[in-house]
Amino acid sequence: MNSGDIVTLAVLVTAILTTGGVLILRPVTKRLGGLLEVMTQHKLKQANTDPYDLVRIRESLASIDGRLCTIEERQDFAEALISSGDTRLLSIQAAQAAQERN
């Protein structure tokens, strides 16, 4: 056997192993790819339609909206008292607020 025969034999063995590997592993990798795709789609669908998160977000927004409305009402009331110029009402309100805090 000379060196030309060894090179030819190595190329032939490499080609046979590569072809056999592709023929054997291609169906396995296609199924694995399909499985990964289905799992990814399932996770994305579950993340987009998770009702618990949506309910929790809606409840938080409703709570924030209620608190904001309360703050707006208090601000409007305070501005009305300040614009009326009656300092006696302001001092009574301030005293009541201080008592409520204590």
ZAMARGU-4260 file (C-alpha; in steps of 0.2 Angstrom, whole numbers, plus 5000, padded with zeros to 4 digits):
<rodrens>
0) 5000/5000/5000 | 5007/5017/4995 | 5002/5034/5002 | 4990/5037/4988 | 4980/5022/4993
5) 4980/5027/5011 | 4973/5045/5007 | 4960/5037/4995 | 4955/5025/5009 | 4954/5039/5022
10) 4943/5050/5011 | 4932/5035/5007 | 4930/5031/5025 | 4927/5049/5030 | 4913/5051/5016
15) 4905/5034/5022 | 4905/5040/5040 | 4898/5057/5036 | 4885/5050/5025 | 4880/5037/5038
20) 4880/5050/5052 | 4869/5062/5042 | 4857/5048/5037 | 4855/5042/5055 | 4856/5058/5064
25) 4845/5069/5053 | 4828/5062/5058 | 4833/5063/5076 | 4838/5081/5075 | 4822/5085/5065
30) 4811/5078/5079 | 4821/5086/5092 | 4820/5103/5083 | 4801/5100/5082 | 4800/5096/5100
35) 4809/5112/5105 | 4798/5122/5094 | 4782/5115/5101 | 4789/5118/5119 | 4794/5136/5115
40) 4777/5140/5107 | 4768/5132/5122 | 4778/5143/5134 | 4775/5159/5124 | 4756/5155/5124
45) 4756/5151/5142 | 4765/5167/5146 | 4753/5178/5135 | 4737/5170/5142 | 4742/5168/5161
50) 4725/5174/5169 | 4733/5176/5186 | 4745/5189/5180 | 4732/5199/5171 | 4720/5198/5186
55) 4734/5204/5198 | 4739/5219/5186 | 4721/5224/5184 | 4718/5224/5203 | 4734/5234/5206
60) 4729/5247/5193 | 4711/5248/5201 | 4719/5251/5218 | 4731/5264/5210 | 4716/5273/5202
65) 4706/5273/5218 | 4721/5281/5227 | 4724/5294/5214 | 4705/5299/5214 | 4706/5301/5233
70) 4722/5312/5232 | 4714/5322/5218 | 4698/5325/5229 | 4709/5330/5244 | 4719/5342/5233
75) 4703/5350/5226 | 4696/5352/5244 | 4713/5360/5250 | 4713/5372/5235 | 4695/5377/5238
80) 4699/5380/5257 | 4715/5390/5252 | 4706/5400/5239 | 4691/5404/5250 | 4703/5414/5262
85) 4694/5408/5278 | 4709/5405/5289 | 4698/5399/5303 | 4692/5384/5292 | 4710/5380/5288
90) 4715/5380/5307 | 4701/5369/5311 | 4705/5357/5298 | 4723/5357/5302 | 4719/5353/5320
95) 4707/5339/5316 | 4720/5331/5304 | 4734/5332/5318 | 4722/5324/5330 | 4718/5310/5317
100) 4737/5307/5315 | 4740/5305/5333
</rodrens>
